Amino acid sequence: MCTPTAFDVGANRPPRRAFLSSETMATRVLAIDWSGARAAAGQRTGIWLAEASATGLARVEGGGWTRDAVLEHVLAEADRDPDLVVGLDFAFSLPAWYLRRKRLDARGLWARLAAERLTRRMRRQGLAAWLADPDPPFWSSAGGAAGLALERQYRRTELDLLSQGLRPKSVFQLVGRGQVGRASLHGMQALHRLAGRGFGLWPFDEPRRPLAVEIYPRALAPAVTRARPEELRAHLEAGGVTSELIRRIGSNEHAFDAAVSALVMAAHVEELRALGAVPGYELEGRIWLPARRLRPPSAARPRPRGPPFPGRRRGRVPGRLRPRLPPRRRAS
């Protein structure tokens, strides 16, 4: 297996603002940008891991992880540090209506996927082959969601994000850019192993550590356009990340998502340590977001480019948006 590229900030890290109390200074956070790729080569490209604590980023690693390898690493880190908190970038469950139809809770779902027995066809074909031609309501071709009402495509936690202007994907979607379905189904197999090794999985378990939570990196840095390297750099610079680490992360959005997720989690580790039950989310799970968002520095906010209305000169307002004025009276 290829060795992941490691970026250690070390002693050259500049001082950062203290967000945490002395009681939480030792808590380590891992954030993992996951992958649903079938081939090992695709997994090594897409999976990145970042570690942070109160003092900032300790490492960002990628280029060599497979799903199995990064999971083994997480389990080993938890054995070494039982206070570990881990953020995983995939959906932890499916919409409640589907689970009720299957008579499953979240743990039953994870066990079925670990055995590759969620449906009869999956049991015959295996998960990898089934993903190419899944049973409804999962879809792997354009237009596959036709006839599935919006509220049935999403979990409650994703509908929460939609109401905030974000654009999460349905876990039933297994095709297209940005789809999370494949990664999530493989991720739920990993959750089965984590649960068996004593991890607390929020919000399904009573609070305990080591702890794993579901994260959505785009919700942790929503103003950053991943396709614009200058915005990635500005956001990291505003967060106090060293130039060496920024240079090595470069324009890799997977590395950026892992790094920014780890930093936000470390800055709110007291909230993570205090997580408890969340009524209404016990079956579907919930994406973790900080209860009190740190206001991003102005340097992290990209300035708008071009005129406010495309195709028009700045200062010109479309006619449909201009206030209507009463007609002028002609002088007699």
MARSE-877534 format. One line per field, with one value per residue (C-alpha): residue number from 1; residue in one letter; x, y, z. Coordinates in Angstrom, 3 decimals. Each point is the difference from the previous one (the first is absolute). Example, Ala and Ser with C-alpha at 12.3 -4.5 7.8 and 13.67 -1.06 7.14 Angstrom:
<rs>
nr	(1 | 2);
rest	(A | S);
u	(12.300 | 1.370);
v	(-4.500 | 3.440);
w	(7.800 | -0.660);
</rs>
This chain:
<rs>
nr	(1 | 2 | 3 | 4 | 5 | 6 | 7 | 8 | 9 | 10 | 11 | 12 | 13 | 14 | 15 | 16 | 17 | 18 | 19 | 20 | 21 | 22 | 23 | 24 | 25 | 26 | 27 | 28 | 29 | 30 | 31 | 32 | 33 | 34 | 35 | 36 | 37 | 38 | 39 | 40 | 41 | 42 | 43 | 44 | 45 | 46 | 47 | 48 | 49 | 50 | 51 | 52 | 53 | 54 | 55 | 56 | 57 | 58 | 59 | 60 | 61 | 62 | 63 | 64 | 65 | 66 | 67 | 68 | 69 | 70 | 71 | 72 | 73 | 74 | 75 | 76 | 77 | 78 | 79 | 80 | 81 | 82 | 83 | 84 | 85 | 86 | 87 | 88 | 89 | 90 | 91 | 92 | 93 | 94 | 95 | 96 | 97 | 98 | 99 | 100 | 101 | 102 | 103 | 104 | 105 | 106 | 107 | 108 | 109 | 110 | 111 | 112 | 113 | 114 | 115 | 116 | 117 | 118 | 119 | 120 | 121 | 122 | 123 | 124 | 125 | 126 | 127 | 128 | 129 | 130 | 131 | 132 | 133 | 134 | 135 | 136 | 137 | 138 | 139 | 140 | 141 | 142 | 143 | 144 | 145 | 146 | 147 | 148 | 149 | 150 | 151 | 152 | 153 | 154 | 155 | 156 | 157 | 158 | 159 | 160 | 161 | 162 | 163 | 164 | 165 | 166 | 167 | 168 | 169 | 170 | 171 | 172 | 173 | 174 | 175 | 176 | 177 | 178 | 179 | 180 | 181 | 182 | 183 | 184 | 185 | 186 | 187 | 188 | 189 | 190 | 191 | 192 | 193 | 194 | 195 | 196 | 197 | 198 | 199 | 200 | 201 | 202 | 203 | 204 | 205 | 206 | 207 | 208 | 209 | 210 | 211 | 212 | 213 | 214 | 215 | 216 | 217 | 218 | 219 | 220 | 221 | 222 | 223 | 224 | 225 | 226 | 227 | 228 | 229 | 230 | 231 | 232 | 233 | 234 | 235 | 236 | 237 | 238 | 239 | 240 | 241 | 242 | 243 | 244 | 245 | 246 | 247 | 248 | 249 | 250 | 251 | 252 | 253 | 254 | 255 | 256 | 257 | 258 | 259 | 260 | 261 | 262 | 263 | 264 | 265 | 266 | 267 | 268 | 269 | 270 | 271 | 272 | 273 | 274 | 275 | 276 | 277 | 278 | 279 | 280 | 281 | 282 | 283 | 284 | 285 | 286 | 287 | 288 | 289 | 290 | 291 | 292 | 293 | 294 | 295 | 296 | 297 | 298 | 299 | 300 | 301 | 302 | 303 | 304 | 305 | 306 | 307 | 308 | 309 | 310 | 311 | 312 | 313 | 314 | 315 | 316 | 317 | 318 | 319 | 320 | 321 | 322 | 323 | 324 | 325 | 326 | 327 | 328 | 329 | 330 | 331 | 332);
rest	(M | C | T | P | T | A | F | D | V | G | A | N | R | P | P | R | R | A | F | L | S | S | E | T | M | A | T | R | V | L | A | I | D | W | S | G | A | R | A | A | A | G | Q | R | T | G | I | W | L | A | E | A | S | A | T | G | L | A | R | V | E | G | G | G | W | T | R | D | A | V | L | E | H | V | L | A | E | A | D | R | D | P | D | L | V | V | G | L | D | F | A | F | S | L | P | A | W | Y | L | R | R | K | R | L | D | A | R | G | L | W | A | R | L | A | A | E | R | L | T | R | R | M | R | R | Q | G | L | A | A | W | L | A | D | P | D | P | P | F | W | S | S | A | G | G | A | A | G | L | A | L | E | R | Q | Y | R | R | T | E | L | D | L | L | S | Q | G | L | R | P | K | S | V | F | Q | L | V | G | R | G | Q | V | G | R | A | S | L | H | G | M | Q | A | L | H | R | L | A | G | R | G | F | G | L | W | P | F | D | E | P | R | R | P | L | A | V | E | I | Y | P | R | A | L | A | P | A | V | T | R | A | R | P | E | E | L | R | A | H | L | E | A | G | G | V | T | S | E | L | I | R | R | I | G | S | N | E | H | A | F | D | A | A | V | S | A | L | V | M | A | A | H | V | E | E | L | R | A | L | G | A | V | P | G | Y | E | L | E | G | R | I | W | L | P | A | R | R | L | R | P | P | S | A | A | R | P | R | P | R | G | P | P | F | P | G | R | R | R | G | R | V | P | G | R | L | R | P | R | L | P | P | R | R | R | A | S);
u	(0.000 | 1.186 | 1.027 | -2.238 | 1.675 | 0.283 | 0.177 | 1.197 | -0.270 | 2.310 | 1.594 | -0.218 | -3.739 | -0.879 | -1.964 | -3.773 | -2.862 | -1.013 | -3.512 | 0.042 | 0.293 | 2.975 | -2.159 | -0.284 | 3.505 | 0.988 | -3.005 | 1.060 | -2.302 | 0.227 | -2.025 | -0.191 | -1.061 | -1.379 | -0.323 | -2.473 | 2.375 | -0.026 | 3.673 | 2.789 | 1.642 | -3.097 | -0.183 | 3.633 | -0.758 | -3.150 | 0.643 | 1.729 | 0.464 | 0.745 | 0.799 | -0.463 | -0.131 | -0.207 | 3.377 | -1.000 | 0.707 | 2.405 | -0.072 | -1.809 | 0.484 | -1.147 | 1.077 | 0.233 | -3.091 | -2.532 | -3.240 | 1.298 | 3.356 | -1.373 | -2.550 | 2.758 | 1.932 | -2.987 | -0.495 | 3.700 | -0.110 | -3.054 | 1.810 | 2.867 | -2.247 | -3.458 | -0.993 | 0.200 | -2.728 | -0.409 | -1.997 | -0.994 | -1.190 | -2.861 | -3.625 | -0.420 | -3.493 | -2.874 | -3.365 | -2.335 | -2.778 | 2.355 | 1.300 | -3.520 | -0.976 | 2.990 | -0.707 | 3.533 | 1.606 | 3.397 | 2.006 | -2.033 | 0.680 | 3.755 | -0.039 | -1.962 | 2.434 | 3.029 | -1.421 | -0.983 | -3.587 | -2.079 | -2.136 | -0.405 | 1.870 | 2.857 | 0.240 | 0.300 | 2.289 | 2.052 | 0.125 | 2.494 | -2.074 | -3.293 | 1.179 | 0.077 | -3.644 | -1.670 | -3.517 | -2.246 | -0.115 | 3.786 | 0.908 | 3.134 | -1.176 | -1.106 | -3.630 | -0.073 | -1.648 | -3.074 | -3.163 | 1.748 | -1.285 | 2.667 | -0.770 | 0.470 | 3.391 | 1.541 | 0.430 | -1.246 | 3.559 | 0.502 | -3.307 | 1.295 | 2.990 | -2.171 | -2.012 | 3.275 | 0.870 | 2.471 | -0.335 | 0.640 | -0.515 | -2.435 | 1.607 | -2.150 | 1.929 | 2.833 | 1.021 | 1.205 | 2.517 | -0.206 | -2.163 | 0.474 | -2.004 | 2.847 | 2.303 | -2.772 | -0.915 | 3.664 | 0.283 | -2.879 | 1.962 | 2.796 | -2.462 | -0.874 | 3.658 | 0.375 | -3.084 | 1.386 | 3.218 | -1.781 | -0.250 | -2.847 | -1.857 | -1.957 | -2.973 | -0.767 | 1.863 | 0.251 | 2.865 | 3.392 | 3.469 | 1.602 | -2.677 | -0.880 | -2.288 | -1.274 | 1.418 | -0.767 | 3.099 | -1.833 | -2.207 | 3.120 | 1.438 | -3.032 | 1.408 | 3.007 | -0.184 | 2.003 | 0.937 | 1.797 | 3.455 | 0.326 | -3.101 | 1.309 | 3.255 | -1.709 | -2.212 | 2.923 | 2.130 | -2.819 | -0.130 | 3.685 | 1.253 | 3.688 | 1.121 | 1.842 | -3.134 | -2.086 | 2.520 | -0.081 | -3.808 | -0.028 | -3.215 | -0.987 | -3.584 | 0.059 | 3.003 | -1.645 | -3.268 | 1.809 | 2.131 | -2.789 | -2.265 | 2.682 | 0.629 | -3.695 | -0.504 | 3.054 | -1.244 | -3.319 | 1.278 | -1.793 | -3.306 | 1.037 | 0.876 | -3.384 | -2.150 | -3.098 | -3.206 | -1.829 | -3.739 | -1.275 | 3.364 | 0.507 | -0.802 | 1.429 | 2.955 | 1.024 | 2.838 | 2.096 | 0.263 | 1.350 | -2.711 | 1.800 | 1.680 | 3.321 | -0.363 | 2.494 | 2.582 | -0.648 | 3.044 | -1.785 | -2.986 | 0.494 | -1.080 | -2.745 | 1.280 | -1.628 | -3.309 | -2.832 | -2.068 | 1.920 | 0.044 | -0.767 | 2.209 | 0.385 | -2.616 | -2.645 | -2.931 | -2.279 | -3.336 | -1.995 | 1.779 | -0.294 | -2.623 | -3.010 | -0.479 | -3.270 | -0.274 | 0.994 | -2.720 | 0.390 | 0.017 | -3.200);
v	(0.000 | 3.523 | 1.959 | 3.015 | 3.356 | 1.590 | 3.702 | 0.729 | 3.617 | -0.608 | 2.729 | 2.621 | 0.439 | 3.612 | 0.663 | -0.316 | 1.448 | -2.192 | -1.260 | -2.769 | -0.319 | -1.695 | -3.076 | -0.756 | 0.871 | -3.664 | -1.107 | -1.155 | 0.206 | -1.953 | 1.009 | -2.305 | 0.903 | -3.378 | -1.666 | -2.339 | -0.984 | -3.685 | -0.302 | 0.442 | 2.606 | 2.195 | -0.368 | 1.079 | 3.133 | 0.925 | -0.891 | 2.599 | 0.137 | 3.054 | 0.222 | 3.123 | 1.084 | 3.278 | 1.027 | -0.473 | -2.563 | -2.776 | -1.913 | -0.420 | -3.296 | -1.275 | -1.724 | -3.484 | -0.798 | -2.648 | -0.301 | -3.053 | 1.601 | 3.269 | -1.892 | -2.156 | 3.194 | 1.559 | -3.124 | -0.027 | 3.699 | -0.620 | -2.851 | 2.388 | 2.947 | -0.982 | 3.697 | 0.290 | 1.818 | -0.886 | 1.753 | -2.077 | 1.534 | -2.325 | -0.562 | -2.182 | -1.242 | 0.061 | 1.795 | -1.234 | -1.136 | -2.454 | -1.395 | -0.463 | -1.830 | -2.310 | -0.227 | 1.137 | 2.397 | 1.564 | -2.825 | -2.555 | 1.964 | 0.004 | -3.752 | -0.745 | 2.051 | -1.569 | -3.382 | 1.464 | -1.123 | 3.187 | -1.358 | -3.426 | 1.106 | 1.411 | -3.330 | -1.823 | 2.480 | 1.609 | 3.720 | 0.957 | -1.480 | 1.164 | 3.642 | -0.024 | -1.096 | 0.558 | -0.609 | 3.069 | 2.481 | 0.026 | 1.148 | -0.164 | 1.693 | 3.512 | 0.640 | -2.886 | 2.141 | 0.606 | -0.685 | 0.160 | 2.988 | 2.361 | -0.707 | -3.724 | 0.482 | 1.610 | -0.565 | 2.652 | 1.224 | 0.580 | 1.828 | 2.243 | 0.877 | 0.594 | 2.525 | 1.838 | 0.311 | -2.905 | -2.750 | -3.462 | -3.049 | -2.823 | -3.147 | -1.925 | 1.665 | -2.248 | 1.895 | 3.476 | 2.521 | 0.573 | -3.059 | -1.453 | -3.224 | -2.358 | 1.436 | -0.135 | -3.650 | -0.980 | 2.320 | -1.702 | -3.246 | 1.820 | 1.216 | -3.636 | -0.644 | 3.179 | -0.876 | -3.475 | 1.526 | 2.207 | 3.329 | 2.270 | 0.914 | 3.237 | 0.390 | -3.731 | -0.831 | 1.294 | 2.536 | -1.661 | 0.133 | -0.867 | 1.831 | 0.163 | 2.619 | 0.626 | 3.120 | 1.920 | 2.085 | 2.379 | 1.064 | 0.736 | 2.336 | 0.928 | 3.236 | -1.684 | -1.056 | -3.220 | 0.574 | 3.265 | -0.692 | 3.632 | -0.373 | -3.202 | 1.769 | 3.114 | -2.065 | -2.015 | 3.108 | 1.673 | -3.066 | 0.294 | -2.949 | 0.201 | 0.838 | -3.327 | -1.982 | 2.190 | -0.462 | -3.773 | -0.189 | 2.124 | -0.176 | -3.496 | 0.415 | -3.349 | 1.117 | 3.378 | -1.574 | -2.294 | 2.868 | 2.537 | -2.637 | -0.930 | 3.657 | 0.794 | -3.116 | 0.785 | 3.557 | -1.390 | -3.074 | 0.935 | -0.270 | -3.344 | -1.345 | 1.093 | -1.481 | -1.870 | -1.434 | 2.016 | -0.781 | -0.611 | -1.069 | -3.374 | -2.017 | 2.092 | 1.584 | 3.629 | 1.936 | 1.673 | 3.782 | 2.353 | 1.486 | 3.318 | 0.701 | 1.832 | 3.088 | -0.449 | 2.765 | 2.397 | -1.365 | -3.336 | 1.558 | 0.292 | 3.318 | -0.166 | 0.126 | 1.863 | 1.807 | -1.143 | -1.045 | -1.959 | 1.598 | 3.505 | 2.899 | 0.665 | 2.450 | -1.099 | -1.831 | -2.308 | 1.622 | -2.594 | 1.016 | 3.781 | 1.727 | 1.112 | 3.777 | 1.824 | 1.371 | 3.611 | 2.530 | 2.090 | 3.753 | 1.588);
w	(0.000 | -0.705 | 3.059 | 0.628 | -0.395 | 3.438 | 0.776 | 3.539 | 1.057 | 2.949 | 2.062 | -2.749 | 0.546 | 0.867 | 3.201 | -0.362 | 1.986 | 2.946 | -0.692 | 2.633 | 3.751 | 1.618 | 0.653 | -3.702 | -1.159 | -0.412 | -2.078 | -3.468 | -2.992 | -3.245 | -3.077 | -3.009 | -3.517 | -1.082 | -3.421 | -1.670 | -2.800 | -0.900 | -0.960 | 2.524 | -2.244 | 0.161 | 3.766 | 0.355 | -1.993 | 1.899 | 3.657 | 2.158 | 3.765 | 2.130 | 3.699 | 2.115 | 3.604 | 1.871 | -1.417 | -3.647 | -2.693 | 0.925 | -3.302 | -3.297 | -1.806 | -3.377 | -3.164 | 1.472 | 2.058 | -0.956 | 1.977 | 1.847 | 0.748 | 1.363 | 2.121 | 1.499 | 0.736 | 1.786 | 2.111 | 0.924 | 0.923 | 2.204 | 1.765 | 0.676 | 0.942 | 1.345 | 0.130 | -3.800 | -2.001 | -3.693 | -2.748 | -3.026 | -3.263 | -0.954 | 0.963 | 3.089 | -0.884 | -2.521 | -0.048 | 2.724 | -2.344 | -1.700 | 3.297 | 1.323 | -3.177 | 0.532 | 3.760 | 0.786 | 2.416 | -0.741 | 1.529 | -1.913 | -3.190 | 0.632 | 0.703 | -3.181 | -2.093 | 1.679 | -1.076 | -3.417 | 0.563 | -0.065 | -2.878 | -1.596 | -3.110 | 2.067 | 1.811 | -3.337 | -1.789 | 2.757 | 0.767 | -2.734 | -2.837 | 1.530 | 0.026 | -3.814 | -0.234 | 3.382 | 1.228 | 0.256 | 1.645 | -0.592 | -3.487 | -2.159 | -3.205 | -0.950 | 0.874 | 2.461 | 2.676 | -2.167 | 1.960 | 3.392 | 1.966 | 1.313 | 3.639 | -0.660 | -1.666 | 3.084 | 3.692 | 2.400 | 0.619 | -3.751 | -0.272 | 2.804 | -2.191 | -3.061 | 2.011 | 0.718 | -3.685 | -0.166 | -2.593 | 1.482 | -2.174 | 0.688 | 1.364 | -2.510 | -2.861 | -1.195 | -3.141 | -0.962 | 1.249 | 3.729 | 0.680 | 3.481 | -0.244 | -0.868 | 2.650 | 2.596 | -0.585 | 0.299 | 2.992 | 1.786 | -0.246 | 1.827 | 2.658 | 0.730 | 0.811 | 2.050 | 2.043 | 0.628 | 1.330 | 2.531 | -1.832 | 0.992 | -3.201 | 0.327 | 0.296 | 0.132 | 3.242 | 3.515 | 0.106 | 0.294 | -1.506 | -2.269 | -1.942 | -3.706 | -1.560 | -3.511 | -1.635 | -3.186 | -0.826 | -2.335 | 2.908 | 2.083 | -2.663 | -2.132 | -1.430 | -1.602 | -3.656 | -0.178 | -3.647 | 0.855 | 1.528 | 1.091 | 2.171 | 1.590 | 0.793 | 1.392 | 2.283 | 1.353 | 0.475 | 1.930 | 2.243 | 0.910 | -2.070 | -0.886 | -3.519 | -0.266 | 0.720 | -2.304 | -2.800 | 0.330 | 0.207 | -3.154 | -1.998 | 1.176 | 1.212 | 1.826 | 2.039 | 0.612 | 1.174 | 2.431 | 1.339 | 0.450 | 1.602 | 2.519 | 0.858 | 0.530 | 2.098 | 2.137 | 0.519 | 1.299 | 1.784 | 3.226 | -1.873 | -1.481 | 3.433 | 1.332 | -2.781 | 1.146 | -1.377 | -2.674 | -0.090 | -3.520 | -1.442 | 1.699 | -3.113 | -2.853 | 1.788 | -0.103 | -1.639 | 2.675 | -0.198 | 2.671 | 2.166 | 0.061 | -3.304 | 0.097 | -2.171 | -2.863 | -0.388 | -2.863 | -1.831 | -0.349 | -1.719 | -3.750 | -1.443 | -2.617 | -3.547 | -2.865 | -0.101 | 2.285 | -3.032 | -2.668 | -3.429 | 1.303 | 0.951 | 3.715 | 1.180 | -2.514 | 1.587 | -2.008 | -0.859 | 1.912 | 3.220 | -0.411 | 2.145 | -1.976 | -0.013 | -0.701 | -3.578 | -0.512 | -0.686 | -3.123 | 0.506 | -1.371);
</rs>
